[in-house]
Amino acid sequence: MVSRRCRMVVQDEMKKIGITCVNVDLGVVETSEEITPKQREQLRANLLRWGLELLDDMKDILVERIKNYIIEMIHYSEDTPKVNNSEYLSEKLGYDYAYLSNIFSQAKGMTIQHFIIMHKIEKIKELLLYDELNLSEISYKMHYSSVAHLSNQFKKITGVTPSFYRQLKNNRSDNLEDI
């Protein structure tokens, strides 16, 4: 639960069934009173209609929090962490990175690093489509050591170079203008 919309949905759905929210944060909701089993099931059903799920298992909650911090860091934060990703996640979540990494890999079937790379590539695609930044600026913004490193990783994941990806977008725009 990263976006304001998700937080608002959770708060609204809890209010509808008579639960007072004290705090809604990344994957965790704090209430002023105990939730009854009936309220829990009603909340589960209501959230599911919004495409959200209620997590009960602490490991699932931790994995969800890891994902949310990564998504927030890559897609929504203008000020990226000054430390490396493992230190950032350990600091935010209060757990040793090796523990976080093991839990995440078991639950998701991929490493935290791979999850980060996949989201960085998605963000790079978005930046390429906006066509406001050149590759050097994107490389700097996304904390790559060089344009070559960004390009190699992008091609490894997508099968095409960033320049070719941007060109595909431009070709589509040109084709639409011809219609």
N, C-alpha and C positions, 0 to 999 in steps of 0.2 A: 504494500500500500504506500505508494510514493506520492502520487498526485493529490492536489487539494480536493479534486473531485472524489477520489476514493475515500479520503478522510471524511468529507461531507456526507457521502452515501452511508458510511458506517455510522456516523453520528445520528443521521436522520432515521435510519432503520432501527437503531437502538432506542431512540426516543419514541418511535411508533409503538414499541412493545413495552414501554415503561421502564427502560433502563437509563440511568443518568450516567453520562460519560464524564469522567474527570479529565482524561487525556487520551488522545488518539495519536499514536506514533507509529514508526515503522514496524508493522507486524504485531503490535501490542496495543491493547486497549485497557485502560484503567477505569474501573467503575467505582461508584460510591457505595454500592451494596452488592451482595452475593447474587449471582445470576442463577435462576432456577433451571432445572433440566428442560422444562417446557419453554422457557424464554430462550434458552440456548438453541433448541431445535427450530423455534420460530425464526430466530436470528440467522441460523444456518440457511434456512429456506429463503429468507428475504435477500440475503447477500448473494446467494447463488443466482437469483434472477438478474443481478447486476454483473454477473461474471466474477464474483469474488467468493472466496471460500473461507470458512472458519477453520482454523487449525487448532488441534488439541495437543498433538505430540510436540514436546519441547524441541526435539531435533528438527521437525518440520518448521517450527517457528523460527529457529535459528537459521536454517537454510533460507527461508523467506526473507529474513532480516539481512542476510549476506547479499542476496540478490537485490534487495531494495537499496542498500547502501551503494552497491556498484552502479545500478541504474541511475540513482540520484547523482553520483559522482561524475558519470560520463555524460548523461543527457541533460541534466538540469542545473549543474553547478558551474558557474563562471570561474570560480576560484578553486582550482584543483588542488589536491593535497600536496604539501611540500615534502612528504615522506613517501616511500614506496608503497605499493598497494597492500602488501602483506602487513606492514606496520600500521597503515591507515585502518584496515579492517580489524586488526587486533585491538587497536586503541578504541575504536568505535564500539566494538562488541564486548570487550573485556575478556577475551579468550585468547589463548595461544594460537598463532596462525596454523600450526601443524594440526591442532584439533579441528579448527574451522575447515581446513582443507580436506581432512579425512571425512568429516560429516558431509560436506558439500559433495565430494566425489561419490560417496556411497549413495546419496540421495538423487543426484542429477546425472551420474554416469559421465561426468566431464570434470575437469579441474576448474578451480576458481579462475586461474589464469586464462584458460580457454574461454570461459564465460565472459571475462573482461575483454578479450580480443574480439569476440563476436560482437559485443556491444560497441566497441570502438569502431569496428568496421561499419556497423549500421550508422553511427554518428558521422563517420567520414562520408558515407554515401549521401547522407542528408546535406552535409556541407558542400559536397560536389554539386548536388542538384541546385542548391541556392546560387551557385556560381558567383559568390561574393569574395571568396578567398582563393588565392592560388595554392598550389600544393605545398610550397614552403611554409605558408602561413597555417595551413591545416596541420602539417607535420608538427609545427611548433605548438599549436593550440592543443593537439592531442598527445603531446609529450613523447614524440618519436625522436630518436637520436638523429635521424636524417630522413630526407625525402625518399632515399633508396630503401631504407628500412620500412617505411610506411608502404611504399609501392610493392615491395616483395611480400609483405604480410597481406596486403589487400588482394593481390593476385592469387596468393595461395588459398585464400578463403573464397573469393568470388570467381576466380578463373579468368578475370580480365584486369588490365591495369587501371589505375584511377583515371588516367587521361582518356582511355577508351570508354570507360564508364560515363565520364562527363560528355564525351562525344556522342554516345548513344542517346543521351538526354537531348542534346542539341539537334540530332537528326530527327528525333521524334517530334520536336517542336517545329522544325522546318517542314516536316511532312504534314503536320496539322495545318500549317499556314497555307499549304498548297491546295487544301480541300475547299 
